[in-house]
């Protein structure tokens, strides 16, 4: 078994978000989470 690298995952989420032309707030609204939490996810500081 392996551990997930949340920092790499966050970077990938950020890359795809930008490719799709979405802001953090737009993606956060689509996901039903706060902008603050979306920032933590992209930085890999929260799961």
mmCIF entry with sequence, helices, sheets and N, C-alpha, C, O atoms, coordinates in Angstrom:
data_MODEL
# 
_entry.id   MODEL 
# 
_entity.id                         1 
_entity.type                       polymer 
_entity.pdbx_number_of_molecules   1 
# 
_entity_poly.entity_id                      1 
_entity_poly.type                           'polypeptide(L)' 
_entity_poly.nstd_linkage                   no 
_entity_poly.nstd_monomer                   no 
_entity_poly.pdbx_seq_one_letter_code       
;(UNK)(UNK)(UNK)(UNK)(UNK)(UNK)(UNK)(UNK)(UNK)(UNK)(UNK)(UNK)(UNK)(UNK)(UNK)(UNK)
(UNK)(UNK)(UNK)(UNK)(UNK)(UNK)(UNK)(UNK)(UNK)(UNK)(UNK)(UNK)(UNK)(UNK)(UNK)(UNK)
(UNK)(UNK)(UNK)(UNK)(UNK)(UNK)(UNK)(UNK)(UNK)(UNK)(UNK)(UNK)(UNK)(UNK)(UNK)
;
_entity_poly.pdbx_seq_one_letter_code_can   XXXXXXXXXXXXXXXXXXXXXXXXXXXXXXXXXXXXXXXXXXXXXXX 
_entity_poly.pdbx_strand_id                 A 
# 
loop_
_entity_poly_seq.entity_id 
_entity_poly_seq.num 
_entity_poly_seq.mon_id 
_entity_poly_seq.hetero 
1 1  UNK n 
1 2  UNK n 
1 3  UNK n 
1 4  UNK n 
1 5  UNK n 
1 6  UNK n 
1 7  UNK n 
1 8  UNK n 
1 9  UNK n 
1 10 UNK n 
1 11 UNK n 
1 12 UNK n 
1 13 UNK n 
1 14 UNK n 
1 15 UNK n 
1 16 UNK n 
1 17 UNK n 
1 18 UNK n 
1 19 UNK n 
1 20 UNK n 
1 21 UNK n 
1 22 UNK n 
1 23 UNK n 
1 24 UNK n 
1 25 UNK n 
1 26 UNK n 
1 27 UNK n 
1 28 UNK n 
1 29 UNK n 
1 30 UNK n 
1 31 UNK n 
1 32 UNK n 
1 33 UNK n 
1 34 UNK n 
1 35 UNK n 
1 36 UNK n 
1 37 UNK n 
1 38 UNK n 
1 39 UNK n 
1 40 UNK n 
1 41 UNK n 
1 42 UNK n 
1 43 UNK n 
1 44 UNK n 
1 45 UNK n 
1 46 UNK n 
1 47 UNK n 
# 
_struct_asym.id          A 
_struct_asym.entity_id   1 
# 
loop_
_struct_conf.conf_type_id 
_struct_conf.id 
_struct_conf.pdbx_PDB_helix_id 
_struct_conf.beg_label_comp_id 
_struct_conf.beg_label_asym_id 
_struct_conf.beg_label_seq_id 
_struct_conf.pdbx_beg_PDB_ins_code 
_struct_conf.end_label_comp_id 
_struct_conf.end_label_asym_id 
_struct_conf.end_label_seq_id 
_struct_conf.pdbx_end_PDB_ins_code 
_struct_conf.beg_auth_comp_id 
_struct_conf.beg_auth_asym_id 
_struct_conf.beg_auth_seq_id 
_struct_conf.end_auth_comp_id 
_struct_conf.end_auth_asym_id 
_struct_conf.end_auth_seq_id 
_struct_conf.pdbx_PDB_helix_class 
_struct_conf.details 
_struct_conf.pdbx_PDB_helix_length 
HELX_P HELX_P1 AA1 UNK A 6  ? UNK A 19 ? UNK A 6  UNK A 19 1 ? 14 
HELX_P HELX_P2 AA2 UNK A 24 ? UNK A 31 ? UNK A 24 UNK A 31 1 ? 8  
HELX_P HELX_P3 AA3 UNK A 35 ? UNK A 43 ? UNK A 35 UNK A 43 1 ? 9  
# 
_struct_conf_type.id          HELX_P 
_struct_conf_type.criteria    ? 
_struct_conf_type.reference   ? 
# 
loop_
_atom_site.group_PDB 
_atom_site.id 
_atom_site.type_symbol 
_atom_site.label_atom_id 
_atom_site.label_alt_id 
_atom_site.label_comp_id 
_atom_site.label_asym_id 
_atom_site.label_entity_id 
_atom_site.label_seq_id 
_atom_site.pdbx_PDB_ins_code 
_atom_site.Cartn_x 
_atom_site.Cartn_y 
_atom_site.Cartn_z 
_atom_site.occupancy 
_atom_site.B_iso_or_equiv 
_atom_site.pdbx_formal_charge 
_atom_site.auth_seq_id 
_atom_site.auth_comp_id 
_atom_site.auth_asym_id 
_atom_site.auth_atom_id 
_atom_site.pdbx_PDB_model_num 
ATOM 1   N N  . UNK A 1 1  ? 0.837   -1.184 0.000   1.00 0.00 ? 1  UNK A N  1 
ATOM 2   C CA . UNK A 1 1  ? 0.000   0.000  0.000   1.00 0.00 ? 1  UNK A CA 1 
ATOM 3   C C  . UNK A 1 1  ? 0.879   1.242  0.000   1.00 0.00 ? 1  UNK A C  1 
ATOM 4   O O  . UNK A 1 1  ? 2.035   1.192  0.421   1.00 0.00 ? 1  UNK A O  1 
ATOM 5   N N  . UNK A 1 2  ? 0.336   2.345  -0.468  1.00 0.00 ? 2  UNK A N  1 
ATOM 6   C CA . UNK A 1 2  ? 1.102   3.586  -0.547  1.00 0.00 ? 2  UNK A CA 1 
ATOM 7   C C  . UNK A 1 2  ? 0.312   4.740  0.052   1.00 0.00 ? 2  UNK A C  1 
ATOM 8   O O  . UNK A 1 2  ? -0.907  4.671  0.207   1.00 0.00 ? 2  UNK A O  1 
ATOM 9   N N  . UNK A 1 3  ? 1.034   5.796  0.381   1.00 0.00 ? 3  UNK A N  1 
ATOM 10  C CA . UNK A 1 3  ? 0.386   6.993  0.923   1.00 0.00 ? 3  UNK A CA 1 
ATOM 11  C C  . UNK A 1 3  ? 0.184   8.004  -0.191  1.00 0.00 ? 3  UNK A C  1 
ATOM 12  O O  . UNK A 1 3  ? 1.015   8.131  -1.090  1.00 0.00 ? 3  UNK A O  1 
ATOM 13  N N  . UNK A 1 4  ? -0.908  8.709  -0.124  1.00 0.00 ? 4  UNK A N  1 
ATOM 14  C CA . UNK A 1 4  ? -1.168  9.755  -1.106  1.00 0.00 ? 4  UNK A CA 1 
ATOM 15  C C  . UNK A 1 4  ? -0.310  10.974 -0.811  1.00 0.00 ? 4  UNK A C  1 
ATOM 16  O O  . UNK A 1 4  ? -0.097  11.332 0.347   1.00 0.00 ? 4  UNK A O  1 
ATOM 17  N N  . UNK A 1 5  ? 0.179   11.603 -1.863  1.00 0.00 ? 5  UNK A N  1 
ATOM 18  C CA . UNK A 1 5  ? 0.953   12.835 -1.730  1.00 0.00 ? 5  UNK A CA 1 
ATOM 19  C C  . UNK A 1 5  ? -0.023  13.990 -1.971  1.00 0.00 ? 5  UNK A C  1 
ATOM 20  O O  . UNK A 1 5  ? -0.311  14.345 -3.114  1.00 0.00 ? 5  UNK A O  1 
ATOM 21  N N  . UNK A 1 6  ? -0.523  14.567 -0.883  1.00 0.00 ? 6  UNK A N  1 
ATOM 22  C CA . UNK A 1 6  ? -1.544  15.601 -0.988  1.00 0.00 ? 6  UNK A CA 1 
ATOM 23  C C  . UNK A 1 6  ? -1.020  16.884 -1.616  1.00 0.00 ? 6  UNK A C  1 
ATOM 24  O O  . UNK A 1 6  ? -1.791  17.632 -2.218  1.00 0.00 ? 6  UNK A O  1 
ATOM 25  N N  . UNK A 1 7  ? 0.273   17.153 -1.488  1.00 0.00 ? 7  UNK A N  1 
ATOM 26  C CA . UNK A 1 7  ? 0.844   18.332 -2.133  1.00 0.00 ? 7  UNK A CA 1 
ATOM 27  C C  . UNK A 1 7  ? 0.795   18.189 -3.646  1.00 0.00 ? 7  UNK A C  1 
ATOM 28  O O  . UNK A 1 7  ? 0.397   19.120 -4.347  1.00 0.00 ? 7  UNK A O  1 
ATOM 29  N N  . UNK A 1 8  ? 1.195   17.033 -4.149  1.00 0.00 ? 8  UNK A N  1 
ATOM 30  C CA . UNK A 1 8  ? 1.158   16.788 -5.596  1.00 0.00 ? 8  UNK A CA 1 
ATOM 31  C C  . UNK A 1 8  ? -0.275  16.778 -6.105  1.00 0.00 ? 8  UNK A C  1 
ATOM 32  O O  . UNK A 1 8  ? -0.556  17.278 -7.195  1.00 0.00 ? 8  UNK A O  1 
ATOM 33  N N  . UNK A 1 9  ? -1.173  16.214 -5.322  1.00 0.00 ? 9  UNK A N  1 
ATOM 34  C CA . UNK A 1 9  ? -2.574  16.178 -5.717  1.00 0.00 ? 9  UNK A CA 1 
ATOM 35  C C  . UNK A 1 9  ? -3.123  17.602 -5.822  1.00 0.00 ? 9  UNK A C  1 
ATOM 36  O O  . UNK A 1 9  ? -3.851  17.926 -6.760  1.00 0.00 ? 9  UNK A O  1 
ATOM 37  N N  . UNK A 1 10 ? -2.770  18.445 -4.858  1.00 0.00 ? 10 UNK A N  1 
ATOM 38  C CA . UNK A 1 10 ? -3.227  19.828 -4.866  1.00 0.00 ? 10 UNK A CA 1 
ATOM 39  C C  . UNK A 1 10 ? -2.707  20.599 -6.059  1.00 0.00 ? 10 UNK A C  1 
ATOM 40  O O  . UNK A 1 10 ? -3.431  21.396 -6.657  1.00 0.00 ? 10 UNK A O  1 
ATOM 41  N N  . UNK A 1 11 ? -1.440  20.362 -6.410  1.00 0.00 ? 11 UNK A N  1 
ATOM 42  C CA . UNK A 1 11 ? -0.855  21.019 -7.582  1.00 0.00 ? 11 UNK A CA 1 
ATOM 43  C C  . UNK A 1 11 ? -1.611  20.595 -8.832  1.00 0.00 ? 11 UNK A C  1 
ATOM 44  O O  . UNK A 1 11 ? -1.900  21.420 -9.698  1.00 0.00 ? 11 UNK A O  1 
ATOM 45  N N  . UNK A 1 12 ? -1.928  19.325 -8.925  1.00 0.00 ? 12 UNK A N  1 
ATOM 46  C CA . UNK A 1 12 ? -2.656  18.806 -10.104 1.00 0.00 ? 12 UNK A CA 1 
ATOM 47  C C  . UNK A 1 12 ? -4.063  19.404 -10.172 1.00 0.00 ? 12 UNK A C  1 
ATOM 48  O O  . UNK A 1 12 ? -4.522  19.774 -11.253 1.00 0.00 ? 12 UNK A O  1 
ATOM 49  N N  . UNK A 1 13 ? -4.746  19.503 -9.043  1.00 0.00 ? 13 UNK A N  1 
ATOM 50  C CA . UNK A 1 13 ? -6.079  20.115 -9.016  1.00 0.00 ? 13 UNK A CA 1 
ATOM 51  C C  . UNK A 1 13 ? -5.988  21.559 -9.503  1.00 0.00 ? 13 UNK A C  1 
ATOM 52  O O  . UNK A 1 13 ? -6.823  22.001 -10.292 1.00 0.00 ? 13 UNK A O  1 
ATOM 53  N N  . UNK A 1 14 ? -4.993  22.284 -9.044  1.00 0.00 ? 14 UNK A N  1 
ATOM 54  C CA . UNK A 1 14 ? -4.792  23.673 -9.448  1.00 0.00 ? 14 UNK A CA 1 
ATOM 55  C C  . UNK A 1 14 ? -4.534  23.769 -10.952 1.00 0.00 ? 14 UNK A C  1 
ATOM 56  O O  . UNK A 1 14 ? -5.097  24.636 -11.620 1.00 0.00 ? 14 UNK A O  1 
ATOM 57  N N  . UNK A 1 15 ? -3.696  22.894 -11.484 1.00 0.00 ? 15 UNK A N  1 
ATOM 58  C CA . UNK A 1 15 ? -3.391  22.902 -12.915 1.00 0.00 ? 15 UNK A CA 1 
ATOM 59  C C  . UNK A 1 15 ? -4.646  22.666 -13.756 1.00 0.00 ? 15 UNK A C  1 
ATOM 60  O O  . UNK A 1 15 ? -4.900  23.387 -14.721 1.00 0.00 ? 15 UNK A O  1 
ATOM 61  N N  . UNK A 1 16 ? -5.414  21.670 -13.388 1.00 0.00 ? 16 UNK A N  1 
ATOM 62  C CA . UNK A 1 16 ? -6.623  21.339 -14.144 1.00 0.00 ? 16 UNK A CA 1 
ATOM 63  C C  . UNK A 1 16 ? -7.654  22.457 -14.021 1.00 0.00 ? 16 UNK A C  1 
ATOM 64  O O  . UNK A 1 16 ? -8.324  22.799 -14.995 1.00 0.00 ? 16 UNK A O  1 
ATOM 65  N N  . UNK A 1 17 ? -7.779  23.027 -12.816 1.00 0.00 ? 17 UNK A N  1 
ATOM 66  C CA . UNK A 1 17 ? -8.706  24.144 -12.611 1.00 0.00 ? 17 UNK A CA 1 
ATOM 67  C C  . UNK A 1 17 ? -8.372  25.288 -13.555 1.00 0.00 ? 17 UNK A C  1 
ATOM 68  O O  . UNK A 1 17 ? -9.258  25.848 -14.202 1.00 0.00 ? 17 UNK A O  1 
ATOM 69  N N  . UNK A 1 18 ? -7.090  25.631 -13.631 1.00 0.00 ? 18 UNK A N  1 
ATOM 70  C CA . UNK A 1 18 ? -6.661  26.735 -14.492 1.00 0.00 ? 18 UNK A CA 1 
ATOM 71  C C  . UNK A 1 18 ? -6.857  26.405 -15.970 1.00 0.00 ? 18 UNK A C  1 
ATOM 72  O O  . UNK A 1 18 ? -7.252  27.270 -16.751 1.00 0.00 ? 18 UNK A O  1 
ATOM 73  N N  . UNK A 1 19 ? -6.583  25.158 -16.358 1.00 0.00 ? 19 UNK A N  1 
ATOM 74  C CA . UNK A 1 19 ? -6.804  24.741 -17.747 1.00 0.00 ? 19 UNK A CA 1 
ATOM 75  C C  . UNK A 1 19 ? -8.268  24.887 -18.157 1.00 0.00 ? 19 UNK A C  1 
ATOM 76  O O  . UNK A 1 19 ? -8.576  25.203 -19.307 1.00 0.00 ? 19 UNK A O  1 
ATOM 77  N N  . UNK A 1 20 ? -9.160  24.655 -17.202 1.00 0.00 ? 20 UNK A N  1 
ATOM 78  C CA . UNK A 1 20 ? -10.591 24.757 -17.477 1.00 0.00 ? 20 UNK A CA 1 
ATOM 79  C C  . UNK A 1 20 ? -11.104 26.185 -17.319 1.00 0.00 ? 20 UNK A C  1 
ATOM 80  O O  . UNK A 1 20 ? -12.288 26.449 -17.527 1.00 0.00 ? 20 UNK A O  1 
ATOM 81  N N  . UNK A 1 21 ? -10.209 27.107 -16.949 1.00 0.00 ? 21 UNK A N  1 
ATOM 82  C CA . UNK A 1 21 ? -10.574 28.516 -16.838 1.00 0.00 ? 21 UNK A CA 1 
ATOM 83  C C  . UNK A 1 21 ? -11.429 28.847 -15.628 1.00 0.00 ? 21 UNK A C  1 
ATOM 84  O O  . UNK A 1 21 ? -12.219 29.790 -15.657 1.00 0.00 ? 21 UNK A O  1 
ATOM 85  N N  . UNK A 1 22 ? -11.273 28.074 -14.568 1.00 0.00 ? 22 UNK A N  1 
ATOM 86  C CA . UNK A 1 22 ? -12.054 28.304 -13.358 1.00 0.00 ? 22 UNK A CA 1 
ATOM 87  C C  . UNK A 1 22 ? -11.211 29.018 -12.308 1.00 0.00 ? 22 UNK A C  1 
ATOM 88  O O  . UNK A 1 22 ? -10.011 28.771 -12.190 1.00 0.00 ? 22 UNK A O  1 
ATOM 89  N N  . UNK A 1 23 ? -11.841 29.895 -11.557 1.00 0.00 ? 23 UNK A N  1 
ATOM 90  C CA . UNK A 1 23 ? -11.175 30.501 -10.405 1.00 0.00 ? 23 UNK A CA 1 
ATOM 91  C C  . UNK A 1 23 ? -11.328 29.553 -9.222  1.00 0.00 ? 23 UNK A C  1 
ATOM 92  O O  . UNK A 1 23 ? -12.114 28.606 -9.272  1.00 0.00 ? 23 UNK A O  1 
ATOM 93  N N  . UNK A 1 24 ? -10.576 29.814 -8.164  1.00 0.00 ? 24 UNK A N  1 
ATOM 94  C CA . UNK A 1 24 ? -10.712 28.988 -6.963  1.00 0.00 ? 24 UNK A CA 1 
ATOM 95  C C  . UNK A 1 24 ? -12.130 29.086 -6.408  1.00 0.00 ? 24 UNK A C  1 
ATOM 96  O O  . UNK A 1 24 ? -12.703 28.084 -5.982  1.00 0.00 ? 24 UNK A O  1 
ATOM 97  N N  . UNK A 1 25 ? -12.691 30.280 -6.414  1.00 0.00 ? 25 UNK A N  1 
ATOM 98  C CA . UNK A 1 25 ? -14.041 30.447 -5.847  1.00 0.00 ? 25 UNK A CA 1 
ATOM 99  C C  . UNK A 1 25 ? -15.078 29.699 -6.682  1.00 0.00 ? 25 UNK A C  1 
ATOM 100 O O  . UNK A 1 25 ? -16.015 29.123 -6.127  1.00 0.00 ? 25 UNK A O  1 
ATOM 101 N N  . UNK A 1 26 ? -14.924 29.701 -8.003  1.00 0.00 ? 26 UNK A N  1 
ATOM 102 C CA . UNK A 1 26 ? -15.867 28.966 -8.855  1.00 0.00 ? 26 UNK A CA 1 
ATOM 103 C C  . UNK A 1 26 ? -15.798 27.468 -8.577  1.00 0.00 ? 26 UNK A C  1 
ATOM 104 O O  . UNK A 1 26 ? -16.828 26.805 -8.455  1.00 0.00 ? 26 UNK A O  1 
ATOM 105 N N  . UNK A 1 27 ? -14.583 26.941 -8.479  1.00 0.00 ? 27 UNK A N  1 
ATOM 106 C CA . UNK A 1 27 ? -14.434 25.505 -8.212  1.00 0.00 ? 27 UNK A CA 1 
ATOM 107 C C  . UNK A 1 27 ? -14.930 25.163 -6.815  1.00 0.00 ? 27 UNK A C  1 
ATOM 108 O O  . UNK A 1 27 ? -15.574 24.133 -6.617  1.00 0.00 ? 27 UNK A O  1 
ATOM 109 N N  . UNK A 1 28 ? -14.631 26.022 -5.846  1.00 0.00 ? 28 UNK A N  1 
ATOM 110 C CA . UNK A 1 28 ? -15.101 25.783 -4.480  1.00 0.00 ? 28 UNK A CA 1 
ATOM 111 C C  . UNK A 1 28 ? -16.627 25.718 -4.439  1.00 0.00 ? 28 UNK A C  1 
ATOM 112 O O  . UNK A 1 28 ? -17.191 24.844 -3.781  1.00 0.00 ? 28 UNK A O  1 
ATOM 113 N N  . UNK A 1 29 ? -17.298 26.641 -5.139  1.00 0.00 ? 29 UNK A N  1 
ATOM 114 C CA . UNK A 1 29 ? -18.764 26.633 -5.179  1.00 0.00 ? 29 UNK A CA 1 
ATOM 115 C C  . UNK A 1 29 ? -19.285 25.352 -5.815  1.00 0.00 ? 29 UNK A C  1 
ATOM 116 O O  . UNK A 1 29 ? -20.246 24.762 -5.322  1.00 0.00 ? 29 UNK A O  1 
ATOM 117 N N  . UNK A 1 30 ? -18.656 24.913 -6.911  1.00 0.00 ? 30 UNK A N  1 
ATOM 118 C CA . UNK A 1 30 ? -19.081 23.670 -7.581  1.00 0.00 ? 30 UNK A CA 1 
ATOM 119 C C  . UNK A 1 30 ? -18.907 22.462 -6.675  1.00 0.00 ? 30 UNK A C  1 
ATOM 120 O O  . UNK A 1 30 ? -19.683 21.509 -6.743  1.00 0.00 ? 30 UNK A O  1 
ATOM 121 N N  . UNK A 1 31 ? -17.874 22.506 -5.815  1.00 0.00 ? 31 UNK A N  1 
ATOM 122 C CA . UNK A 1 31 ? -17.585 21.391 -4.901  1.00 0.00 ? 31 UNK A CA 1 
ATOM 123 C C  . UNK A 1 31 ? -18.371 21.489 -3.592  1.00 0.00 ? 31 UNK A C  1 
ATOM 124 O O  . UNK A 1 31 ? -18.434 20.527 -2.827  1.00 0.00 ? 31 UNK A O  1 
ATOM 125 N N  . UNK A 1 32 ? -18.968 22.657 -3.341  1.00 0.00 ? 32 UNK A N  1 
ATOM 126 C CA . UNK A 1 32 ? -19.716 22.832 -2.099  1.00 0.00 ? 32 UNK A CA 1 
ATOM 127 C C  . UNK A 1 32 ? -18.831 23.028 -0.892  1.00 0.00 ? 32 UNK A C  1 
ATOM 128 O O  . UNK A 1 32 ? -19.192 22.646 0.221   1.00 0.00 ? 32 UNK A O  1 
ATOM 129 N N  . UNK A 1 33 ? -17.655 23.633 -1.112  1.00 0.00 ? 33 UNK A N  1 
ATOM 130 C CA . UNK A 1 33 ? -16.737 23.897 -0.006  1.00 0.00 ? 33 UNK A CA 1 
ATOM 131 C C  . UNK A 1 33 ? -16.370 25.376 0.005   1.00 0.00 ? 33 UNK A C  1 
ATOM 132 O O  . UNK A 1 33 ? -16.659 26.098 -0.949  1.00 0.00 ? 33 UNK A O  1 
ATOM 133 N N  . UNK A 1 34 ? -15.732 25.826 1.085   1.00 0.00 ? 34 UNK A N  1 
ATOM 134 C CA . UNK A 1 34 ? -15.349 27.236 1.188   1.00 0.00 ? 34 UNK A CA 1 
ATOM 135 C C  . UNK A 1 34 ? -14.099 27.515 0.348   1.00 0.00 ? 34 UNK A C  1 
ATOM 136 O O  . UNK A 1 34 ? -13.332 26.610 0.021   1.00 0.00 ? 34 UNK A O  1 
ATOM 137 N N  . UNK A 1 35 ? -13.924 28.779 0.014   1.00 0.00 ? 35 UNK A N  1 
ATOM 138 C CA . UNK A 1 35 ? -12.733 29.200 -0.715  1.00 0.00 ? 35 UNK A CA 1 
ATOM 139 C C  . UNK A 1 35 ? -11.478 28.886 0.098   1.00 0.00 ? 35 UNK A C  1 
ATOM 140 O O  . UNK A 1 35 ? -10.469 28.442 -0.452  1.00 0.00 ? 35 UNK A O  1 
ATOM 141 N N  . UNK A 1 36 ? -11.545 29.115 1.395   1.00 0.00 ? 36 UNK A N  1 
ATOM 142 C CA . UNK A 1 36 ? -10.416 28.836 2.276   1.00 0.00 ? 36 UNK A CA 1 
ATOM 143 C C  . UNK A 1 36 ? -10.010 27.367 2.209   1.00 0.00 ? 36 UNK A C  1 
ATOM 144 O O  . UNK A 1 36 ? -8.825  27.047 2.108   1.00 0.00 ? 36 UNK A O  1 
ATOM 145 N N  . UNK A 1 37 ? -11.003 26.475 2.266   1.00 0.00 ? 37 UNK A N  1 
ATOM 146 C CA . UNK A 1 37 ? -10.716 25.046 2.220   1.00 0.00 ? 37 UNK A CA 1 
ATOM 147 C C  . UNK A 1 37 ? -10.138 24.660 0.864   1.00 0.00 ? 37 UNK A C  1 
ATOM 148 O O  . UNK A 1 37 ? -9.241  23.820 0.792   1.00 0.00 ? 37 UNK A O  1 
ATOM 149 N N  . UNK A 1 38 ? -10.644 25.270 -0.218  1.00 0.00 ? 38 UNK A N  1 
ATOM 150 C CA . UNK A 1 38 ? -10.111 24.990 -1.553  1.00 0.00 ? 38 UNK A CA 1 
ATOM 151 C C  . UNK A 1 38 ? -8.629  25.377 -1.613  1.00 0.00 ? 38 UNK A C  1 
ATOM 152 O O  . UNK A 1 38 ? -7.820  24.656 -2.197  1.00 0.00 ? 38 UNK A O  1 
ATOM 153 N N  . UNK A 1 39 ? -8.281  26.508 -1.011  1.00 0.00 ? 39 UNK A N  1 
ATOM 154 C CA . UNK A 1 39 ? -6.882  26.922 -0.971  1.00 0.00 ? 39 UNK A CA 1 
ATOM 155 C C  . UNK A 1 39 ? -6.017  25.921 -0.225  1.00 0.00 ? 39 UNK A C  1 
ATOM 156 O O  . UNK A 1 39 ? -4.904  25.616 -0.654  1.00 0.00 ? 39 UNK A O  1 
ATOM 157 N N  . UNK A 1 40 ? -6.520  25.415 0.880   1.00 0.00 ? 40 UNK A N  1 
ATOM 158 C CA . UNK A 1 40 ? -5.783  24.400 1.644   1.00 0.00 ? 40 UNK A CA 1 
ATOM 159 C C  . UNK A 1 40 ? -5.587  23.130 0.821   1.00 0.00 ? 40 UNK A C  1 
ATOM 160 O O  . UNK A 1 40 ? -4.516  22.525 0.852   1.00 0.00 ? 40 UNK A O  1 
ATOM 161 N N  . UNK A 1 41 ? -6.603  22.736 0.098   1.00 0.00 ? 41 UNK A N  1 
ATOM 162 C CA . UNK A 1 41 ? -6.499  21.533 -0.732  1.00 0.00 ? 41 UNK A CA 1 
ATOM 163 C C  . UNK A 1 41 ? -5.417  21.720 -1.794  1.00 0.00 ? 41 UNK A C  1 
ATOM 164 O O  . UNK A 1 41 ? -4.580  20.841 -1.995  1.00 0.00 ? 41 UNK A O  1 
ATOM 165 N N  . UNK A 1 42 ? -5.439  22.864 -2.467  1.00 0.00 ? 42 UNK A N  1 
ATOM 166 C CA . UNK A 1 42 ? -4.455  23.116 -3.526  1.00 0.00 ? 42 UNK A CA 1 
ATOM 167 C C  . UNK A 1 42 ? -3.035  23.205 -2.971  1.00 0.00 ? 42 UNK A C  1 
ATOM 168 O O  . UNK A 1 42 ? -2.078  22.863 -3.665  1.00 0.00 ? 42 UNK A O  1 
ATOM 169 N N  . UNK A 1 43 ? -2.892  23.656 -1.740  1.00 0.00 ? 43 UNK A N  1 
ATOM 170 C CA . UNK A 1 43 ? -1.566  23.729 -1.117  1.00 0.00 ? 43 UNK A CA 1 
ATOM 171 C C  . UNK A 1 43 ? -1.155  22.398 -0.480  1.00 0.00 ? 43 UNK A C  1 
ATOM 172 O O  . UNK A 1 43 ? 0.003   22.212 -0.105  1.00 0.00 ? 43 UNK A O  1 
ATOM 173 N N  . UNK A 1 44 ? -2.101  21.490 -0.363  1.00 0.00 ? 44 UNK A N  1 
ATOM 174 C CA . UNK A 1 44 ? -1.808  20.182 0.220   1.00 0.00 ? 44 UNK A CA 1 
ATOM 175 C C  . UNK A 1 44 ? -1.747  20.185 1.723   1.00 0.00 ? 44 UNK A C  1 
ATOM 176 O O  . UNK A 1 44 ? -1.161  19.285 2.326   1.00 0.00 ? 44 UNK A O  1 
ATOM 177 N N  . UNK A 1 45 ? -2.356  21.205 2.351   1.00 0.00 ? 45 UNK A N  1 
ATOM 178 C CA . UNK A 1 45 ? -2.301  21.303 3.816   1.00 0.00 ? 45 UNK A CA 1 
ATOM 179 C C  . UNK A 1 45 ? -3.522  20.692 4.491   1.00 0.00 ? 45 UNK A C  1 
ATOM 180 O O  . UNK A 1 45 ? -3.534  20.528 5.711   1.00 0.00 ? 45 UNK A O  1 
ATOM 181 N N  . UNK A 1 46 ? -4.549  20.354 3.715   1.00 0.00 ? 46 UNK A N  1 
ATOM 182 C CA . UNK A 1 46 ? -5.739  19.690 4.253   1.00 0.00 ? 46 UNK A CA 1 
ATOM 183 C C  . UNK A 1 46 ? -6.135  18.564 3.310   1.00 0.00 ? 46 UNK A C  1 
ATOM 184 O O  . UNK A 1 46 ? -5.874  18.612 2.108   1.00 0.00 ? 46 UNK A O  1 
ATOM 185 N N  . UNK A 1 47 ? -6.766  17.558 3.881   1.00 0.00 ? 47 UNK A N  1 
ATOM 186 C CA . UNK A 1 47 ? -7.210  16.396 3.088   1.00 0.00 ? 47 UNK A CA 1 
ATOM 187 C C  . UNK A 1 47 ? -8.648  16.569 2.670   1.00 0.00 ? 47 UNK A C  1 
ATOM 188 O O  . UNK A 1 47 ? -9.204  15.701 1.997   1.00 0.00 ? 47 UNK A O  1 
# 
